Amino acid sequence: MSSTGIPPGAVTRQVPTRPHDTWAEWYDIVYEACFGDTFAWLTEATLNSIRTTATSGARIIDFGAGTGRLAIPLAREGFRVHAVEASAPMLAQLVSKSSRELTPDAITTEHRDIQSYAGLGEFDVALCVFTVLIYITTASELRAALRAISDTLRPGGRLLIDLPDPSVFASFTANTPDVFRIVRITPDPPHAQTEPGTGFTFDEETLIKAPHLRRYHDRFPVRYWPPEVVRDYASACGLKVVTDLSAAFARAASTYWWLEKTSEALPENQRHDLPDKSVRSAEWRHAPFQKLPKIGPSRATGWAIVDLNHGPQSYQDCALTT
Ligand SMILES: C[S@@+](CC[C@H](N)C(=O)[O-])C[C@H]1O[C@@H](n2cnc3c(N)ncnc32)[C@H](O)[C@@H]1O
């Protein structure tokens, strides 16, 4: 027996984890610390848009519900909410938070990938927001997800999605009294850019300073999806863009769309013939980096955002020190 307690020759396997699994317990603290007022503003703006679209008591499905940022307030307001989430620890946070203030049946939950969700027409509104779609990194998975989402909606039902701009795919650090976070977002090498859009590796190391010292590391692939690609895939699933809220959500540096479920989808044999409107890494590199501060903190939060990819010069350009 070795000093690790593992018998010689034993095969050890790492249990695969989903993004956020290892730090779900800290997710709310980290996001609130890092994105401060902007995070609170985004939550309220998103809820307001949902309130004006969903009728009282509407059935809402929240895909990639996370820790319940939207699901919990919507259930509190009387909407019937079903939360679907790929990370079991994130879903556990949602359930735990919800149980502190709501009855057990106020939100139903399902630990599942969007792509494998099987439902037919039972929801009035679907949500898939706050970067959920960037976690889906192949065109076939994205099509499967949009198909599953479309299938859950009744005809005339609405879907809210967001698609982060290229400027969001930039490295940064955040240093607050509670959290020190280094996020590196690196484009995949050119030979690996075989899908539409641009693939990146998201790598973060974070130190939670309070209430007690903890450190975690998370690393997973993400993809910038050009909005027109998503619009074409959605349209093939019978989802049509009806409202473009991107200007109202400019502070989030993302496209925000409401789509409507029409009864028509492209015939099955045409669904895979959509043009590939790829945006390759050379193109995103020229994205205006100045947009980055839009997702940064307000001056009141007192932290700096630093571009790690572009070196010290960019630090001067982009730091949002207070
Ligand atoms: C940044 S969080 C956003 C959470 C929530 N939508 C919100 O608005 O706060 C993204 C969430 O999407 C989940 N997610 C990513 N890919 C998913 C998939 N294919 N199916 C279900 N959930 C997914 C992640 O586990 C994570 O909890």
The ligand as an SDF file (V2000), in Angstrom:
LIG
                    3D

 27 29  0  0  0  0  0  0  0  0999 V2000
  -24.0140   31.3670  -15.6430 C   0  0  0  0  0  0  0  0  0  0  0  0
  -25.1660   30.1690  -15.0950 S   0  0  0  0  0  0  0  0  0  0  0  0
  -26.7180   31.0180  -15.3100 C   0  0  0  0  0  0  0  0  0  0  0  0
  -27.7760   30.4970  -14.3760 C   0  0  0  0  0  0  0  0  0  0  0  0
  -29.1620   31.1220  -14.5170 C   0  0  0  0  0  0  0  0  0  0  0  0
  -29.7390   30.9000  -15.8320 N   0  0  0  0  0  0  0  0  0  0  0  0
  -29.1830   32.5890  -14.1980 C   0  0  0  0  0  0  0  0  0  0  0  0
  -29.7600   33.3400  -14.9570 O   0  0  0  0  0  0  0  0  0  0  0  0
  -28.6320   32.9620  -13.1730 O   0  0  0  0  0  0  0  0  0  0  0  0
  -25.2340   28.9740  -16.4070 C   0  0  0  0  0  0  0  0  0  0  0  0
  -25.9180   27.7100  -15.9650 C   0  0  0  0  0  0  0  0  0  0  0  0
  -26.2510   26.9300  -17.1090 O   0  0  0  0  0  0  0  0  0  0  0  0
  -26.0670   25.5750  -16.7530 C   0  0  0  0  0  0  0  0  0  0  0  0
  -25.9360   24.8030  -17.9990 N   0  0  0  0  0  0  0  0  0  0  0  0
  -24.9240   24.9050  -18.8820 C   0  0  0  0  0  0  0  0  0  0  0  0
  -25.1390   24.0590  -19.9090 N   0  0  0  0  0  0  0  0  0  0  0  0
  -26.2950   23.4140  -19.6590 C   0  0  0  0  0  0  0  0  0  0  0  0
  -27.0340   22.4250  -20.3600 C   0  0  0  0  0  0  0  0  0  0  0  0
  -26.6120   21.9430  -21.5220 N   0  0  0  0  0  0  0  0  0  0  0  0
  -28.1940   21.9850  -19.8180 N   0  0  0  0  0  0  0  0  0  0  0  0
  -28.6290   22.4840  -18.6290 C   0  0  0  0  0  0  0  0  0  0  0  0
  -27.9520   23.4230  -17.9210 N   0  0  0  0  0  0  0  0  0  0  0  0
  -26.8020   23.8920  -18.4290 C   0  0  0  0  0  0  0  0  0  0  0  0
  -24.8090   25.5950  -15.9090 C   0  0  0  0  0  0  0  0  0  0  0  0
  -24.6660   24.4250  -15.1510 O   0  0  0  0  0  0  0  0  0  0  0  0
  -25.0510   26.8500  -15.0820 C   0  0  0  0  0  0  0  0  0  0  0  0
  -25.7290   26.5690  -13.8960 O   0  0  0  0  0  0  0  0  0  0  0  0
  1  2  1  0
  2  3  1  0
  2 10  1  0
  3  4  1  0
  4  5  1  0
  5  6  1  0
  5  7  1  0
  7  8  2  0
  7  9  1  0
 10 11  1  0
 11 12  1  0
 11 26  1  0
 12 13  1  0
 13 14  1  0
 13 24  1  0
 14 15  1  0
 14 23  1  0
 15 16  2  0
 16 17  1  0
 17 18  1  0
 17 23  2  0
 18 19  1  0
 18 20  2  0
 20 21  1  0
 21 22  2  0
 22 23  1  0
 24 25  1  0
 24 26  1  0
 26 27  1  0
M  CHG  2   2   1   9  -1
M  END
$$$$
